[in-house]
Amino acid sequence: SAVISQKPSRDICQRGTSLTIQCQVDSQVTMMFWYRQQPGQSLTLIATANQGSEATYESGFVIDKFPISRPNLTFSTLTVSNMSPEDSSIYLCSVVDGSGANVLTFGAGSRLTVL
Amino acid sequence: DQQVKQNSPSLSVQEGRISILNCDYTNSMFDYFLWYKKYPAEGPTFLISISSIKDKNEDGRFTVFLNKSAKHLSLHIVPSQPGDSAVYFCAAIANDYKLSFGAGTTVTVRA
């Protein structure tokens, strides 16, 4: 299965700042997703990162707050903009695993704490 | 609106015994179900899945049961081992790769 590297693994940020999370995959993948896990809650899909076009956002998430880039089939970034304490979460990158239908492989996640 | 629900936030079981994790869903369009396991500081890893056309899938110590009429699935781990201590997420898909996750159940296996 694909190997996903996320950076940073964790960070502590000040309110009002922005942080960009990077996701690097060791193979070309068509479908890449960004999820968020708020403390004590389930994983929620933020958006689908589309290569060569704008990301597709889920209800409740907007591009101005979570801009996403997908310059090629192995790399994507998610920016959390103008952060507030409510943005403190684990952000996870995931890709469709070619070894099994409907199976997503996840990165280790980026744990953000906003003060 | 939470479409996938895991009503038990935690489960403690003795080593060698059976662990049973439950999951309920509300969306009748879901046609594929997965269980993921998550250790601290790691991403979720795929454990086992089941298609809606089946009612059981087994992989070693792990068995998933699906009751479509009740919109319920369960994961059985037999026998439970200390390395099984983790958070388990139930997830479901309807015709695309967008997973809907439950809130997770933390399993602790006691020696």
Interface residues (C-beta under 8 A of the other chain):
Chain A: I4 S9 M31 F33 G40 Q41 S42 L43 T44 L45 T48 E58 L92 S94 V96 D97 G100 A101 N102 V103 L104 T105 F106 G107 A108 G109
Chain B: Q2 V4 Y32 L34 Y36 A41 E42 G43 P44 T45 F46 S49 F89 A91 I93 Y97 K98 L99 S100 F101 G102 A103 G104
